[in-house]
Amino acid sequence: MQIFGDAIRFGVHSGPQNTTFEDYRDRWLRCEELGYDWVSDFDHIYPIHSDPAGPQFEGLTLLSAMAAHTDRVRCGMLVLGVTYRHPAVVAKMAATIDHVSGGRLELGMGAAWFELEHEQYGIPFPRIGVRMDMLDEACRILRSLWTQETTTFEGRHFQLKEARCEPKPMQEHLPLVIGGAGERRTLRIVAEHGDIWNMLYASDLDEYRHKLDVLAAHCADVGRDPADVRKSLTFRALLDEDERAARERAHALHGDPLPDRLQKMMIIGTPEQCVERLRPYADHGVGDFLLGAMTPIDRQTIELVANSVAPALKAAVTA
């Protein structure tokens, strides 16, 4: 089943940390005003890559509020940690948010990774293989509760007995996004359950081609056309009409040199250079380009991506 056809979409993936509710709401409203197709938050208890003592809003309740404040933009969660909530409860919450949004929700699921959150909140944090098993079971439960009258499920980690989820989501097929790039388990779960596959941008196009081949092999194993899985890429950028000014701002905001986590995924330069970096991924089937935006927020880049990068890339792909 293809989600949203072949149209290129641009979005902003905006972590709700080190901010106020009013500022975060205004960020979503500005992204909608700029014409972005998607805005998402993420699911953490503490800020990531930052002081864990700082402010961090809870993801799903905040997403419901953002759904109520916006009118058009797709409302994403990228991604929900499978360890934090029973998937049957997640199914109910997602169905509710889909109604709040008028059918605009796209729910992302992942295996969770921030051990400190689990340790301090007393949430079990099993090894990664177990968390992957939990993710697989959760995806099965979500889809069943969203589509079947009742669900009985006997898994190793989760059990349901004639469970109901009413009302169903507004969307006949609520898109399920799977985040990650692990070749043995994550991409298998994508092949089996994902409508959209999201991974982080890195400049190594050969690596991305390899991931596509692995996904295609998993899809073949489960009898699925890999073209039915929409490809999504989260990238970071700091843009300016002048490349030198962009580099100066990048160092002022993020340090010199950039942190290792940003060096691989951040595009620094002009909008034209950003298009040049993203175009090969569009040529390899990426349909969603999501600009990562955490504090400190660079509003200039958000506007340049919307006004210059998005239309130029869309025009180049359709030419």
N, C-alpha and C positions, 0 to 999 in steps of 0.2 A: 504494500500500500504506500503510494507516494504522498508525502506531506508537503503541501504548498507548491507542488510542481517544480519548475526549473527557475523560478524567479530568485534573484539575488536579494537577500535581506541584510540590513545592517542593524546592529543593536548596541546597547551599552550594558555591560555587566558591572553593576555598581554595588560594591560591598557596603553594607550598612554599619560601618564602624567609624569611631572617632568623629561622629556627626550628631546633629540634633534631628528630631523628627521633622521639623519645619524645613531645614536645609535639604534633607533627603527627599522629602515630598517635592520640593521645588526642583530638585535635580530631575526627577522623573517627569514632572510637568514640562520642563524645558526640553527634555529629550523628545517627548511627544510633539511638542510645538515645532521642533526642528525636523520632524518627519521620520525619525527612527521607527523601525518596524517592531522592535523588541526592546524591552528593558528587563533586567533580572537582578535579583539579590542573591545572597548565599546564606548557607545554614551553618552558623557558628555561634558559640556561646561567648567566646573571647575574641578580641581582634587578632587577626593573623598577620605575620610579618611585621609586628608592631608590639607595643607594650601591652601585655595581656590584661593589665589592670585598667585599661581604657574602656570607654563605652562601646557596647556592641548590642544592637537590637536583635531580638529573636526573629528568625527569618520568615516563618510562615505567617505569623500574626501580622508582621509588617507588610508582607506581600498582599495580604487581604486588604489592608488599608490602602496600599498603592493601587490595587485593582479598583477600589471604590473611588479613588481620586482621579483616575484616568478614564479616557473614553474610547480610545482607538488602539493604542499600542498593545502588542502581545506581552503578557505578564509571565516572566520566566522565573524559575527557581533553578540555580546552577551552582551546586547541586545539593540535594537533601542527603544528610548522612544517615545511612540505614540503621545505625546503632542507637539513634536518639529516641525513636518512637516506634511503636508497633505498626507494621504496615497497614493493618486494618484501620487504625486511627488516622494514618496518613491518607488513606483512600477517602475517608469521610471529610477530612480537612480540605483535600484537593477538590472534591466534588463541590463543597461549599464555596471555595474561592472561585471555581469556574462559574458558579451562579453569580457571585458578587461582581465578577468581571464581565458578565454577559457573554461567556464562552471564549475568553481570551487566554486561558491558562496553558502554559507548557511546563510540565513538571519534570525536573531533573533529579536523578537518583545516583548516588555514589556510595562507595564502601567506607567513607569517613577516614580521617587520618590524624587529626589533632589530638594526640594522646593526653595532653595536659587537661583539656576539657573533660575528658572521661574520668581521669584520675581525681580531679577536684570535685566533680559532681557525682562521683560514685557510680558512673555508668560503665558497665563492663566493656573492655576493649580487647577482644580476642585477636589472635593472629590474623594476618591478612587473608589466608585461605578460608578461614571461618567467616570472616566478614564478606568475602565474595559469595560464599554459599548463602549467607543471609540476604545479600543483594539479589541473587537469583530467585530465591523464594519470595522476596518482597515484590519483585516485578510481576511474578505470577499472581500473587494475591491482589495487587492493585488492578490489573487488567480484568481479573475475574469479578471483583466487587463492582467495578465500573460497568460491566456488561451483562452479568448474570443475575437472575433473581435472587438466588442464594449461593453461597460459597462454602463448601466444606473442604478443608485443606489440612493434610497431615504431613507437615514437614519436620525436619530435624530441629529447626529453630522456632517456627511459628505454627500454630494450630488454630483452625477456625471450624466451627460447627454450625452449619446452616446460617451463616452470617449474611446480613443484608446491608446494602448501602443505598439508601433512598433519601433524597432524590438522587438519581444518577447525574453525572456531569451533563451540562448543557450540550457540549460537543459530543457528537456520536462516537468519535474516536479521539479521546483526549491524548495529545502527543506526549510520549514518554521519552525524555532525554536521558541518555547514559553518558556520564563524563568519565574520561580516563583513556589510557592508551596501552594498558597491559595486554600483551599479546595472547597469553594463554587463557586467562579468565575474563578480563574486562571485555575484550573484543568478541569473545564468544557470547557473553551476555548481551552485547549490542546486537549481534546477529540474531539472537533468539527473541529479544524483547524490545529493542530500541527503535523508535521512529526517527530519532535524531541522535547522531553521535557527535559529542563535543570533545575536542582536545585543545591543548595549549599550542599556540603558534611557536614554531622554531624555524630558523632560517634554513635548516637543512632539508631541502625539498626531497632528497633521496630517502631520507628517513620517513617522510610522510608517504611517499610512494610505497615504501615497504609496509607501512601500517595498512594502507589500502589493500595490498595484496593479502595480508594476513586476515583482514576483515572479509575479503572476498572468499577466502578459503573456508572460513567459519560459516559464511552464508551458504556456500555450496553444501557443507555438511548438514545444514538444517533445512535445505531445500528452499532457500530464499534468494531473490535477486538482490545483489548488493546495491543496485541503483535505487531500491526502495528505502534504503537508509539515508536520510538526509545528513550531509556532512556539515559540521559547525566548527568554527575556529575562533578561539578567544585570543586576541592579541593586545599588546600594550603599545602605545604610541605617544610621542611628544612631537607635535608638529608646529611649524611656523612657515611663513612665506619665504624666510631666509634660513638656510640650513645651519649657518653658524649661530644664529639666534636660538634656533631649536636646541642645539647642543648646549649652549650656555644655560638655557632654562632647565634642561634635563639635569645638568649637574647641580644647579641651584636647588631643585626640588628633591632630587634623589641621591645626590652625592657624587663624588668623582674619586675613583671610578664608580660606575653603577654597581649595585648589589648583583651578585651572581645570578639570582633568580630573574633579574630584569634584563641582563645582558643578552640572553638567548631569545627573548620574546618581545623586546621593545624596539619599535621602529622610530628612529630619531631622524628628522629631516623635514622636507617639504611635502605637501600633499601629493605632488607628482611622484616623488620617491616612494611614498607609501603605496600608491597605486601600483607602481612597478614591483614592489615587494609582494603585494597580495595577489597580483594578476595570475602568477603560475598556479596558485592554489585554486583560484576560480576555474582555471583551465583543467584542473584535476578533479573538479566536481564539487568543490566547497560551495555551499549555498548560503550559509550564514556566517557573517563576519561580525564578531562581537568585541567591541572596544572595552577592555578592562579599565575601570575607573574607580580607584580607591583614593582616600585622602592621602596626600594633598591633591584635591581635585584640580585638574587642568582644564578649565572651561574653554580655553581657546582651542585645544585639540578636539574637544567634543564638537565644537562648532565647525571646525575645518573638516573633520571626517564627514559630518552630515552634509555640509554645503559643497565640498570639493571632492573628497575621496569617493564617497558613495555614488554620486551621479557619474563620475568619470569611470569607475570600475564597472558599473552596470552598463554604461554605454559601450565600453570596450568589449565586454563579454557578448553583448547582443549584436555587435556590428557584423 
